[in-house]
Amino acid sequence: MSTDITKVTFSVTEFCKAAGIGRSFFYEEVKTGRIKVLKAGRRTLIPTTELAAWLSRLTQVGEA
């Protein structure tokens, strides 16, 4: 029996590590709506697709 399951969500810690940001900044981004999260009971889950979406919403250096 194979348990080859593709990960579809990050934990807060995993998202922060993948994005290279701290937890405080992560929660600021959630509060402003720039990072979309899901709640499963007390757990906060972030779809893996949200990392690329959040990165694409960031302003590049030199842009206004």
PyMOL commands that place a pseudoatom at each C-alpha (Angstrom):
pseudoatom trace, name=CA, resn=MET, resi=1, chain=A, elem=C, hetatm=0, pos=[0.000, 0.000, 0.000]
pseudoatom trace, name=CA, resn=SER, resi=2, chain=A, elem=C, hetatm=0, pos=[1.477, 3.337, -1.071]
pseudoatom trace, name=CA, resn=THR, resi=3, chain=A, elem=C, hetatm=0, pos=[1.046, 6.484, 0.986]
pseudoatom trace, name=CA, resn=ASP, resi=4, chain=A, elem=C, hetatm=0, pos=[2.437, 8.878, -1.627]
pseudoatom trace, name=CA, resn=ILE, resi=5, chain=A, elem=C, hetatm=0, pos=[0.255, 11.881, -0.777]
pseudoatom trace, name=CA, resn=THR, resi=6, chain=A, elem=C, hetatm=0, pos=[1.113, 15.279, -2.203]
pseudoatom trace, name=CA, resn=LYS, resi=7, chain=A, elem=C, hetatm=0, pos=[1.116, 18.002, 0.432]
pseudoatom trace, name=CA, resn=VAL, resi=8, chain=A, elem=C, hetatm=0, pos=[-1.619, 20.561, -0.262]
pseudoatom trace, name=CA, resn=THR, resi=9, chain=A, elem=C, hetatm=0, pos=[-1.280, 22.812, 2.791]
pseudoatom trace, name=CA, resn=PHE, resi=10, chain=A, elem=C, hetatm=0, pos=[1.462, 24.380, 4.881]
pseudoatom trace, name=CA, resn=SER, resi=11, chain=A, elem=C, hetatm=0, pos=[1.433, 24.911, 8.621]
pseudoatom trace, name=CA, resn=VAL, resi=12, chain=A, elem=C, hetatm=0, pos=[2.315, 28.448, 9.721]
pseudoatom trace, name=CA, resn=THR, resi=13, chain=A, elem=C, hetatm=0, pos=[5.860, 27.325, 10.528]
pseudoatom trace, name=CA, resn=GLU, resi=14, chain=A, elem=C, hetatm=0, pos=[6.276, 25.595, 7.149]
pseudoatom trace, name=CA, resn=PHE, resi=15, chain=A, elem=C, hetatm=0, pos=[4.932, 28.609, 5.239]
pseudoatom trace, name=CA, resn=CYS, resi=16, chain=A, elem=C, hetatm=0, pos=[7.219, 31.005, 7.099]
pseudoatom trace, name=CA, resn=LYS, resi=17, chain=A, elem=C, hetatm=0, pos=[10.233, 28.799, 6.445]
pseudoatom trace, name=CA, resn=ALA, resi=18, chain=A, elem=C, hetatm=0, pos=[9.392, 28.406, 2.736]
pseudoatom trace, name=CA, resn=ALA, resi=19, chain=A, elem=C, hetatm=0, pos=[8.790, 32.146, 2.334]
pseudoatom trace, name=CA, resn=GLY, resi=20, chain=A, elem=C, hetatm=0, pos=[11.751, 33.207, 4.452]
pseudoatom trace, name=CA, resn=ILE, resi=21, chain=A, elem=C, hetatm=0, pos=[9.636, 35.378, 6.747]
pseudoatom trace, name=CA, resn=GLY, resi=22, chain=A, elem=C, hetatm=0, pos=[8.989, 35.489, 10.488]
pseudoatom trace, name=CA, resn=ARG, resi=23, chain=A, elem=C, hetatm=0, pos=[5.772, 34.596, 12.272]
pseudoatom trace, name=CA, resn=SER, resi=24, chain=A, elem=C, hetatm=0, pos=[5.016, 38.210, 13.262]
pseudoatom trace, name=CA, resn=PHE, resi=25, chain=A, elem=C, hetatm=0, pos=[5.245, 39.376, 9.651]
pseudoatom trace, name=CA, resn=PHE, resi=26, chain=A, elem=C, hetatm=0, pos=[3.169, 36.361, 8.562]
pseudoatom trace, name=CA, resn=TYR, resi=27, chain=A, elem=C, hetatm=0, pos=[0.357, 37.319, 10.952]
pseudoatom trace, name=CA, resn=GLU, resi=28, chain=A, elem=C, hetatm=0, pos=[0.538, 40.968, 9.802]
pseudoatom trace, name=CA, resn=GLU, resi=29, chain=A, elem=C, hetatm=0, pos=[0.080, 39.792, 6.221]
pseudoatom trace, name=CA, resn=VAL, resi=30, chain=A, elem=C, hetatm=0, pos=[-2.873, 37.596, 7.252]
pseudoatom trace, name=CA, resn=LYS, resi=31, chain=A, elem=C, hetatm=0, pos=[-4.475, 40.492, 9.146]
pseudoatom trace, name=CA, resn=THR, resi=32, chain=A, elem=C, hetatm=0, pos=[-4.263, 42.754, 6.078]
pseudoatom trace, name=CA, resn=GLY, resi=33, chain=A, elem=C, hetatm=0, pos=[-5.613, 39.983, 3.829]
pseudoatom trace, name=CA, resn=ARG, resi=34, chain=A, elem=C, hetatm=0, pos=[-2.460, 39.543, 1.758]
pseudoatom trace, name=CA, resn=ILE, resi=35, chain=A, elem=C, hetatm=0, pos=[-2.058, 35.919, 2.879]
pseudoatom trace, name=CA, resn=LYS, resi=36, chain=A, elem=C, hetatm=0, pos=[-5.212, 33.815, 2.826]
pseudoatom trace, name=CA, resn=VAL, resi=37, chain=A, elem=C, hetatm=0, pos=[-5.501, 31.077, 5.437]
pseudoatom trace, name=CA, resn=LEU, resi=38, chain=A, elem=C, hetatm=0, pos=[-7.880, 28.248, 6.282]
pseudoatom trace, name=CA, resn=LYS, resi=39, chain=A, elem=C, hetatm=0, pos=[-8.922, 27.212, 9.763]
pseudoatom trace, name=CA, resn=ALA, resi=40, chain=A, elem=C, hetatm=0, pos=[-9.448, 23.572, 10.758]
pseudoatom trace, name=CA, resn=GLY, resi=41, chain=A, elem=C, hetatm=0, pos=[-10.473, 23.753, 14.382]
pseudoatom trace, name=CA, resn=ARG, resi=42, chain=A, elem=C, hetatm=0, pos=[-7.591, 25.534, 16.102]
pseudoatom trace, name=CA, resn=ARG, resi=43, chain=A, elem=C, hetatm=0, pos=[-5.128, 24.808, 13.278]
pseudoatom trace, name=CA, resn=THR, resi=44, chain=A, elem=C, hetatm=0, pos=[-4.208, 27.448, 10.740]
pseudoatom trace, name=CA, resn=LEU, resi=45, chain=A, elem=C, hetatm=0, pos=[-3.491, 25.966, 7.326]
pseudoatom trace, name=CA, resn=ILE, resi=46, chain=A, elem=C, hetatm=0, pos=[-2.247, 27.737, 4.229]
pseudoatom trace, name=CA, resn=PRO, resi=47, chain=A, elem=C, hetatm=0, pos=[-2.789, 26.196, 0.774]
pseudoatom trace, name=CA, resn=THR, resi=48, chain=A, elem=C, hetatm=0, pos=[0.547, 25.530, -0.929]
pseudoatom trace, name=CA, resn=THR, resi=49, chain=A, elem=C, hetatm=0, pos=[-0.704, 27.559, -3.924]
pseudoatom trace, name=CA, resn=GLU, resi=50, chain=A, elem=C, hetatm=0, pos=[-0.964, 30.604, -1.634]
pseudoatom trace, name=CA, resn=LEU, resi=51, chain=A, elem=C, hetatm=0, pos=[2.830, 30.911, -1.421]
pseudoatom trace, name=CA, resn=ALA, resi=52, chain=A, elem=C, hetatm=0, pos=[3.186, 31.636, -5.156]
pseudoatom trace, name=CA, resn=ALA, resi=53, chain=A, elem=C, hetatm=0, pos=[0.070, 33.838, -5.121]
pseudoatom trace, name=CA, resn=TRP, resi=54, chain=A, elem=C, hetatm=0, pos=[1.396, 35.903, -2.188]
pseudoatom trace, name=CA, resn=LEU, resi=55, chain=A, elem=C, hetatm=0, pos=[4.813, 36.270, -3.821]
pseudoatom trace, name=CA, resn=SER, resi=56, chain=A, elem=C, hetatm=0, pos=[3.195, 37.500, -7.053]
pseudoatom trace, name=CA, resn=ARG, resi=57, chain=A, elem=C, hetatm=0, pos=[1.242, 40.128, -5.070]
pseudoatom trace, name=CA, resn=LEU, resi=58, chain=A, elem=C, hetatm=0, pos=[4.418, 41.612, -3.544]
pseudoatom trace, name=CA, resn=THR, resi=59, chain=A, elem=C, hetatm=0, pos=[5.762, 44.835, -5.027]
pseudoatom trace, name=CA, resn=GLN, resi=60, chain=A, elem=C, hetatm=0, pos=[9.070, 44.488, -6.817]
pseudoatom trace, name=CA, resn=VAL, resi=61, chain=A, elem=C, hetatm=0, pos=[11.937, 46.798, -5.916]
pseudoatom trace, name=CA, resn=GLY, resi=62, chain=A, elem=C, hetatm=0, pos=[11.735, 49.888, -8.124]
pseudoatom trace, name=CA, resn=GLU, resi=63, chain=A, elem=C, hetatm=0, pos=[7.964, 49.622, -8.643]
pseudoatom trace, name=CA, resn=ALA, resi=64, chain=A, elem=C, hetatm=0, pos=[5.612, 52.121, -7.120]
for i in range(1, 64): cmd.bond("trace and resi %d" % i, "trace and resi %d" % (i + 1))
show_as sticks, trace
zoom trace
